[in-house]
C-alpha cells in the first residue's frame, strides 16, 4: 500500500480506468495541460494524449452536452465541473438529459457518465465555489451521488463510478484534498455505491455524516469517549441512494442519532436521513433525532466562513443534548 492524499488517490483512480478502458475520456476546464485547478488530473494528458484527456471551453452546458453525446457512441465520459457551484449552468444536461436517458429510452440506452466536481467549505474560496448543492442533485431521479471522506474511499468509489452504466455525480470536498494521507492500495479495487461504512462501533449514540463532516464527527466521537460515552460513527459515502438498512441497524442498537451535514439545514440530505429513521425506527429511539447543519443562508464570504460551518464542537453539543434527553 501507498500513503496517498485524496488528490493522489483520485488521480490514481482516473489513471487506472484510462488504462483499463480505451473508451474512458476525461475532459473539463483546464483538466488537460494544467492538470486541473487543484492538479487532480496532473500528468494524465501527457500519458494518455490529447484525444483522451482534454480541455474544454469555459462552457459548462457544452461540457454536459458533449458527455451525453459521447455516450451514444460507446464512450464513458468523465466530465469535470470546475466547482460544484457552476452546476446550475449545466443542470439541464445533468438532471434533465443524462439522468433520464435510461427512463426516456425505455431501458434501451444508458448514460455511463461520471460528473466530477470539487465543493465544500473551509478553504476560503470566492462565492459560488464552495456551495454544498448535493441535496439538489440527490433529489434528481436517475443520478447516483457519491461523496468520499478519505483517500481510500475516493479511489474505490471513483473506479466504481466510472464503471457504472448509470450516471454518477462524484463530489470532492476541497478541504479533504490534501489535509491528510491514507493507506491506499496501488492495485485497482472498487467500493460498492450505495453502501455506508461504519467507521467505528459504539453503543450509546450514532453519528451519521458524509464528506468532511465525517472527520469532524470522528473528532467529536473521540472527545465524547473521554467522557465515557460509546459512539458509533457512520460514513454515508453515497447520499443517493442512502444505505438506510445500515443506519436503521445502528440506531436500533444505540437508540440515539445525530445527523451531520455541512450543507444548509433546509431540504438537505440530513432531513431525508432523519425522516427515514423516524419512519422506520421511532419505537427504538430513546431521544429525538438531532441534526447538525449550516444556517439557512447564502454561503458566507470568507471572513464569516469558520463561524458558519458546522464543526466538532457543534456535534459534541448536539450529541450531549441527545444523550442527556
NULOLUM-549247 format. One line per field, with one value per residue (C-alpha): x, y, z. Coordinates in pm, 1 decimal, m for minus. Example, Ala and Ser with C-alpha at 12.3 -4.5 7.8 and 13.67 -1.06 7.14 Angstrom:
X (1230.0  1367.0)
Y (m450.0  m106.0)
Z (780.0  714.0)
This chain:
X (0.0  98.2  29.9  m184.1  m369.8  m718.9  m582.7  m334.7  m597.0  m836.2  m557.7  m462.0  m821.3  m850.7  m521.8  m637.4  m955.8  m790.4  m551.4  m827.3  m1075.2  m989.3  m1345.3  m1290.3  m1243.0  m1156.7  m1236.1  m1328.7  m1196.8  m816.3  m800.1  m552.0  m240.9  m268.5  m390.9  m692.9  m724.2  m613.6  m380.4  m604.5  m556.4  m187.1  16.0  m280.4  m287.9  84.0  40.9  m281.2  m277.5  m493.2  m760.8  m849.0  m768.3  m853.0  m953.7  m1292.7  m1413.2  m1545.9  m1897.4  m2044.3  m2354.2  m2129.1  m1936.7  m2260.5  m2393.1  m2065.2  m2070.6  m2422.7  m2342.8  m2031.5  m2233.9  m2433.1  m2105.7  m1995.6  m1770.6  m1752.4  m1705.4  m1560.6  m1658.2  m1539.0  m1739.3  m1463.7  m1660.7  m1997.2  m2140.4  m2121.4  m2359.8  m2653.9  m2506.5  m2524.5  m2820.4  m3044.7  m2781.8  m2724.7  m3074.8  m3290.1  m3099.5  m2821.9  m3017.1  m3326.1  m3160.6  m3243.7  m3603.6  m3663.9  m3534.2  m3737.9  m3418.5  m3273.1  m2996.4  m2765.9  m2559.0  m2236.7  m2123.4  m1915.0  m1959.2  m1671.5  m1685.1  m1494.2  m1705.9  m1712.5  m1604.8  m1305.1  m1068.2  m1173.6  m1292.6  m1481.4  m1861.1  m2023.1  m1713.1  m1778.5  m2157.3  m2298.9  m2550.8  m2556.3  m2917.3  m3040.9  m2858.1  m2966.5  m3328.0  m3286.8  m3407.2  m3160.3  m2843.3  m2618.5  m2440.4  m2113.3  m1910.1  m1590.2  m1448.6  m1096.9  m837.3  m911.7  m1279.9  m1203.2  m1018.6  m1254.9  m1570.4  m1438.1  m1347.0  m1698.2  m1847.8  m1661.4  m1758.5  m2124.8  m2368.9  m2572.0  m2462.7  m2275.6  m2211.9  m1879.2  m1816.1  m1471.8  m1452.5  m1177.3  m1075.8  m1001.4  m785.0  m452.7  m543.8  m427.5  m292.1  m435.9  m318.7  m442.6  m372.5  m184.4  m377.6  m734.8  m1032.1  m1392.2  m1627.4  m1996.9  m2201.0  m2493.4  m2322.1  m2242.1  m1937.1  m1936.9  m1619.5  m1625.8  m1867.7  m2042.0  m2346.8  m2471.2  m2527.4  m2490.2  m2328.8  m2419.7  m2222.5  m2062.4  m1775.7  m1568.9  m1820.2  m1708.6  m1372.2  m1542.5  m1768.7  m1470.8  m1306.4  m1630.3  m1655.9  m1302.8  m1390.2  m1719.6  m1545.8  m1315.0  m1633.5  m1735.9  m1971.6  m1958.8  m2007.3  m2082.4  m1982.7  m2127.0  m1998.7  m2279.5  m2030.7  m2328.2  m2612.0  m2816.7  m2907.6  m2879.0  m2799.1  m3099.1  m3052.8  m2712.4  m2844.8  m3153.3  m2943.9  m2717.3  m2991.7  m3191.6  m2878.2  m2784.7  m3129.9  m2994.5  m2886.3  m2727.9  m2724.4  m2445.7  m2410.0  m2214.2  m2495.3  m2777.0  m3042.0  m3340.9  m3427.8  m3087.4  m2961.9  m2978.4  m3351.7  m3403.0  m3195.2  m3380.7  m3724.3  m3635.0  m3509.8  m3818.3  m4046.0  m3860.0  m3706.9  m3913.9  m4001.8  m3631.2  m3541.0  m3456.2  m3443.7  m3548.3  m3323.2  m3090.1  m2936.1  m2624.0  m2614.4  m2520.7  m2760.6  m3024.9  m2843.7  m2640.0  m2288.0  m2095.7  m1790.9  m1459.1  m1447.4  m1750.3  m1686.0  m1546.8  m1837.0  m2094.2  m1955.8  m2050.3  m1760.1  m1678.9  m1793.3  m2138.7  m2156.2  m2047.2  m2304.9  m2588.2  m2475.4  m2478.1  m2828.0  m2937.1  m2754.5  m2895.4  m3252.0)
Y (0.0  360.1  667.0  896.7  1222.4  1236.7  1424.2  1142.4  872.1  1033.4  1078.8  713.1  600.5  807.4  667.9  313.6  345.3  528.9  232.5  m28.3  106.2  297.7  435.1  634.6  1003.0  1277.6  1641.9  1975.7  2325.6  2316.0  1940.3  1877.8  2093.5  2238.0  1919.9  2095.3  2380.7  2151.0  1940.2  1635.9  1536.3  1629.6  1419.8  1236.0  1422.9  1366.6  993.8  929.8  1202.5  1498.7  1281.0  1119.6  1389.0  1736.4  2088.4  2231.9  2589.1  2770.8  2648.3  2400.1  2343.0  2241.0  2000.1  1826.0  1807.9  1664.1  1397.4  1287.2  1275.8  1068.4  801.7  741.7  642.0  393.6  617.1  650.1  1022.8  1158.6  1525.1  1780.5  2080.2  2302.8  2388.5  2247.3  2599.1  2611.8  2315.9  2549.2  2622.3  2252.4  2139.4  2065.5  1836.0  1658.8  1628.5  1681.9  1472.0  1246.6  1134.8  1048.8  856.1  507.1  603.3  801.7  523.3  250.7  96.3  57.7  314.8  408.4  710.3  595.4  948.6  1037.2  1400.0  1518.5  1845.3  1999.2  2158.3  2236.2  2494.6  2569.2  2676.0  3041.9  3033.1  3308.4  3299.9  3000.2  2784.1  2612.3  2568.3  2234.7  2152.0  1774.8  1785.2  1924.6  1652.6  1375.7  1473.8  1425.5  1075.2  874.6  1003.3  838.3  1091.6  986.7  1187.2  1023.0  1127.1  983.5  879.9  504.7  555.0  819.9  572.8  278.2  483.5  665.2  341.3  213.1  536.8  520.0  154.8  220.0  212.9  485.8  845.8  916.8  1258.4  1230.8  1519.4  1600.3  1807.9  2063.6  2067.3  1694.8  1712.7  1738.8  1755.7  1402.5  1082.0  732.2  385.5  320.6  1.4  71.1  m203.4  m146.3  m207.2  m95.2  14.7  m50.9  258.5  289.6  117.9  313.6  244.4  204.6  396.6  298.2  98.5  216.0  154.1  487.0  710.0  708.9  997.1  992.2  1210.3  1235.7  1421.7  1647.5  1611.1  1250.9  1375.4  1626.8  1350.5  1126.6  1411.2  1465.8  1094.2  1093.6  1375.7  1215.1  885.7  1065.1  1138.5  774.0  761.6  483.0  644.5  482.9  683.6  606.3  748.6  754.6  755.7  777.2  1026.4  887.6  612.2  616.6  291.3  301.6  m58.7  14.2  329.1  155.8  m129.7  116.7  338.1  39.2  m61.7  277.6  437.0  781.9  955.0  1282.6  1352.1  1585.6  1774.4  2078.8  2199.8  2428.1  2259.5  2313.0  2022.2  1857.7  1501.2  1511.0  1580.0  1270.7  1055.5  1184.2  1127.0  774.9  685.9  835.7  629.5  303.8  320.5  555.9  284.1  216.4  578.2  699.5  1064.3  1276.4  1254.1  1554.5  1740.5  1948.8  2166.8  2510.6  2801.2  2854.1  3145.2  3203.0  3064.4  3345.5  3535.0  3406.5  3632.5  3452.3  3104.8  2945.4  3075.5  2947.7  2598.4  2315.6  2169.9  1910.6  2138.2  2172.1  1793.4  1740.4  1989.8  1826.1  1476.7  1569.1  1713.2  1382.4  1168.6  1367.2  1385.1)
Z (0.0  m56.1  156.0  m59.2  m25.4  m171.8  m475.5  m539.0  m485.4  m735.0  m987.1  m941.8  m997.1  m1315.4  m1441.4  m1364.6  m1566.4  m1854.9  m1874.6  m1840.5  m2094.0  m2410.3  m2416.5  m2096.1  m2178.6  m1930.2  m2000.4  m1849.0  m1795.9  m1752.4  m1679.6  m1961.6  m1984.0  m1632.5  m1465.6  m1317.7  m1070.2  m787.0  m1005.3  m961.2  m1326.2  m1342.1  m1585.4  m1736.2  m2067.4  m2112.5  m2051.5  m2244.9  m2509.3  m2604.4  m2764.9  m2431.9  m2174.8  m2299.8  m2210.3  m2294.5  m2340.6  m2033.7  m2101.1  m1853.5  m2065.8  m2353.1  m2128.5  m2026.5  m2380.3  m2503.4  m2232.8  m2322.8  m2691.9  m2634.2  m2452.0  m2771.7  m2940.0  m2675.6  m2467.0  m2087.6  m2028.6  m1705.9  m1713.8  m1462.8  m1348.5  m1216.5  m899.6  m792.4  m769.8  m1150.2  m1186.4  m1248.6  m1591.7  m1682.6  m1474.2  m1771.0  m1923.8  m1591.9  m1442.6  m1749.0  m2003.4  m1868.6  m1561.8  m1769.7  m2051.2  m1924.5  m1837.7  m2154.3  m2378.9  m2211.5  m2074.1  m2421.9  m2370.0  m2083.8  m1987.8  m1817.1  m1729.4  m1425.8  m1321.0  m1101.7  m909.1  m616.4  m342.6  27.1  279.2  490.8  214.4  171.2  m187.7  m372.7  m397.3  m575.1  m535.8  m200.7  m207.5  m89.8  m361.6  m317.1  m195.9  m526.7  m718.1  m481.0  m544.4  m921.5  m1018.6  m1223.8  m1058.8  m803.4  m579.5  m415.9  m162.1  m30.1  306.8  274.4  12.0  32.1  m40.5  m301.3  m522.9  m483.2  m527.5  m834.1  m1009.6  m931.7  m1063.4  m1393.2  m1441.7  m1360.9  m1650.9  m1482.5  m1428.6  m1106.4  m955.4  m775.0  m534.9  m398.3  m81.5  m127.3  238.9  217.9  m94.3  90.3  459.2  543.1  393.2  399.7  307.0  m46.8  m245.7  m566.3  m744.0  m859.2  m629.8  m607.6  m330.0  m372.2  m449.9  m210.1  83.6  400.4  614.9  993.3  1075.8  1441.3  1651.1  1965.8  2183.0  2321.4  2017.8  1637.1  1447.5  1076.8  835.6  492.3  327.1  551.0  833.7  880.8  1003.5  1233.1  1365.6  1440.0  1632.5  1824.5  1899.6  2039.1  2279.7  2383.7  2454.8  2701.2  2898.1  2896.8  2601.2  2342.0  1999.9  1664.6  1355.4  1012.2  683.8  428.5  137.6  m100.3  m49.5  m337.3  m279.5  101.3  278.8  511.0  629.8  785.6  952.4  1093.0  1233.5  1411.0  1553.7  1674.8  1866.7  2013.7  2045.3  1963.2  1642.6  1535.0  1161.2  1047.9  721.3  609.5  384.1  492.3  706.4  477.2  242.1  278.4  285.3  664.9  653.2  439.3  673.8  978.7  824.7  710.9  1058.7  1220.5  996.1  1047.7  1396.5  1609.4  1860.1  1915.7  1987.3  2337.4  2224.6  1924.9  1619.0  1625.2  1332.6  1287.2  976.2  849.5  876.7  607.4  448.2  135.6  180.2  355.0  244.3  373.3  680.7  830.1  690.5  1005.2  1212.8  963.3  905.0  1145.3  1343.0  1607.7  1889.4  1734.2  1703.9  2064.8  2189.9  1996.1  2095.0  2463.6  2430.8  2282.8  2537.7  2828.3  2696.7)
